[in-house]
Amino acid sequence: MDGPALMPAQWTSAILMNEQDIKASLKSFILNEYLPGEDPAALTDTTPLMTTGILDSIAVLKVVNFLESEFGITIEPHEAVVENLNTLSDMAQLVSSKKAA
């Protein structure tokens, strides 16, 4: 094995960093596609997107397509639900879990 082995705290740090990158990419996509001209600071990691109507059903399909192409994952139909796609944090957790599998 090359280099030192990662310790659990380092794994957590690497995962969090990865989720931050995922959220940044998602935020840019959503601001450009669905909230043009809006203040980027208004879109936080916990802003509800589906339950407030920012993302309608067609937008959700486009977000799923973006996630799949951007991060090289496959989101199954039963995974494209509000629990996984309502906020940037929800989406980042879904992507991270799919990449870890």
C-alpha positions as a LaTeX table, in Angstrom:
\begin{tabular}{lrrr}
\hline
Residue & $x$ (\AA) & $y$ (\AA) & $z$ (\AA) \\
\hline
Met1 & 0.00 & 0.00 & 0.00 \\
Asp2 & 1.34 & 3.45 & $-0.92$ \\
Gly3 & 1.28 & 6.19 & 1.70 \\
Pro4 & $-0.38$ & 6.14 & 5.12 \\
Ala5 & $-3.72$ & 4.44 & 5.57 \\
Leu6 & $-6.72$ & 6.74 & 6.05 \\
Met7 & $-8.13$ & 6.81 & 9.51 \\
Pro8 & $-11.92$ & 7.00 & 10.04 \\
Ala9 & $-11.82$ & 10.73 & 10.87 \\
Gln10 & $-9.99$ & 11.33 & 7.60 \\
Trp11 & $-12.61$ & 9.32 & 5.71 \\
Thr12 & $-15.31$ & 11.51 & 7.18 \\
Ser13 & $-13.37$ & 14.61 & 6.20 \\
Ala14 & $-12.90$ & 13.32 & 2.65 \\
Ile15 & $-16.62$ & 12.51 & 2.37 \\
Leu16 & $-17.61$ & 15.93 & 3.68 \\
Met17 & $-15.25$ & 17.64 & 1.25 \\
Asn18 & $-16.72$ & 15.58 & $-1.55$ \\
Glu19 & $-20.26$ & 16.50 & $-0.50$ \\
Gln20 & $-19.27$ & 20.18 & $-0.46$ \\
Asp21 & $-18.01$ & 19.83 & $-4.04$ \\
Ile22 & $-21.24$ & 18.07 & $-5.03$ \\
Lys23 & $-23.35$ & 20.80 & $-3.40$ \\
Ala24 & $-21.34$ & 23.54 & $-5.13$ \\
Ser25 & $-21.86$ & 21.90 & $-8.52$ \\
Leu26 & $-25.57$ & 21.37 & $-7.84$ \\
Lys27 & $-26.02$ & 24.92 & $-6.61$ \\
Ser28 & $-24.47$ & 26.33 & $-9.76$ \\
Phe29 & $-26.68$ & 24.11 & $-11.95$ \\
Ile30 & $-29.90$ & 24.98 & $-10.10$ \\
Leu31 & $-29.14$ & 28.71 & $-10.01$ \\
Asn32 & $-28.38$ & 28.76 & $-13.74$ \\
Glu33 & $-31.29$ & 26.56 & $-14.82$ \\
Tyr34 & $-34.11$ & 27.39 & $-12.41$ \\
Leu35 & $-33.23$ & 30.54 & $-10.48$ \\
Pro36 & $-31.45$ & 32.84 & $-12.94$ \\
Gly37 & $-30.78$ & 36.25 & $-11.44$ \\
Glu38 & $-31.52$ & 35.12 & $-7.89$ \\
Asp39 & $-29.12$ & 35.88 & $-5.06$ \\
Pro40 & $-26.87$ & 32.80 & $-4.74$ \\
Ala41 & $-26.79$ & 33.29 & $-0.96$ \\
Ala42 & $-30.55$ & 32.67 & $-0.87$ \\
Leu43 & $-30.03$ & 29.09 & $-2.06$ \\
Thr44 & $-28.64$ & 27.30 & 0.98 \\
Asp45 & $-27.87$ & 23.63 & 1.53 \\
Thr46 & $-31.26$ & 23.26 & 3.25 \\
Thr47 & $-33.50$ & 25.36 & 0.98 \\
Pro48 & $-36.51$ & 23.17 & 0.09 \\
Leu49 & $-36.65$ & 22.85 & $-3.69$ \\
Met50 & $-39.36$ & 20.27 & $-4.41$ \\
Thr51 & $-41.77$ & 21.01 & $-1.58$ \\
Thr52 & $-41.79$ & 24.74 & $-2.41$ \\
Gly53 & $-42.28$ & 24.23 & $-6.16$ \\
Ile54 & $-38.87$ & 25.57 & $-7.22$ \\
Leu55 & $-38.36$ & 22.19 & $-8.87$ \\
Asp56 & $-41.42$ & 20.76 & $-10.60$ \\
Ser57 & $-41.61$ & 17.20 & $-11.97$ \\
Ile58 & $-39.87$ & 18.08 & $-15.25$ \\
Ala59 & $-37.14$ & 19.97 & $-13.38$ \\
Val60 & $-36.61$ & 16.95 & $-11.11$ \\
Leu61 & $-36.03$ & 14.77 & $-14.17$ \\
Lys62 & $-33.47$ & 17.28 & $-15.45$ \\
Val63 & $-31.75$ & 17.36 & $-12.05$ \\
Val64 & $-31.61$ & 13.55 & $-11.99$ \\
Asn65 & $-30.11$ & 13.59 & $-15.50$ \\
Phe66 & $-27.56$ & 16.18 & $-14.35$ \\
Leu67 & $-26.63$ & 14.12 & $-11.28$ \\
Glu68 & $-26.23$ & 10.96 & $-13.34$ \\
Ser69 & $-24.10$ & 12.57 & $-16.04$ \\
Glu70 & $-22.07$ & 14.85 & $-13.75$ \\
Phe71 & $-21.24$ & 12.24 & $-11.12$ \\
Gly72 & $-21.36$ & 8.97 & $-13.07$ \\
Ile73 & $-24.15$ & 7.41 & $-11.02$ \\
Thr74 & $-27.51$ & 5.82 & $-11.77$ \\
Ile75 & $-30.56$ & 6.98 & $-9.85$ \\
Glu76 & $-33.34$ & 4.41 & $-9.86$ \\
Pro77 & $-36.95$ & 5.62 & $-10.26$ \\
His78 & $-37.78$ & 4.77 & $-6.63$ \\
Glu79 & $-34.85$ & 6.96 & $-5.51$ \\
Ala80 & $-36.10$ & 10.09 & $-7.32$ \\
Val81 & $-38.28$ & 11.14 & $-4.42$ \\
Val82 & $-38.57$ & 14.21 & $-2.20$ \\
Glu83 & $-36.58$ & 12.57 & 0.60 \\
Asn84 & $-33.55$ & 12.36 & $-1.72$ \\
Leu85 & $-34.00$ & 15.45 & $-3.89$ \\
Asn86 & $-35.61$ & 18.23 & $-1.84$ \\
Thr87 & $-32.45$ & 20.08 & $-0.80$ \\
Leu88 & $-28.84$ & 20.38 & $-1.95$ \\
Ser89 & $-27.85$ & 18.41 & 1.15 \\
Asp90 & $-30.31$ & 15.61 & 0.32 \\
Met91 & $-28.98$ & 15.40 & $-3.24$ \\
Ala92 & $-25.34$ & 15.43 & $-2.13$ \\
Gln93 & $-26.02$ & 12.62 & 0.36 \\
Leu94 & $-27.70$ & 10.58 & $-2.39$ \\
Val95 & $-24.76$ & 11.10 & $-4.76$ \\
Ser96 & $-22.23$ & 10.25 & $-2.04$ \\
Ser97 & $-24.08$ & 7.08 & $-1.10$ \\
Lys98 & $-24.30$ & 6.00 & $-4.74$ \\
Lys99 & $-20.60$ & 6.68 & $-5.35$ \\
Ala100 & $-19.64$ & 4.76 & $-2.20$ \\
Ala101 & $-21.66$ & 1.69 & $-3.24$ \\
\hline
\end{tabular}
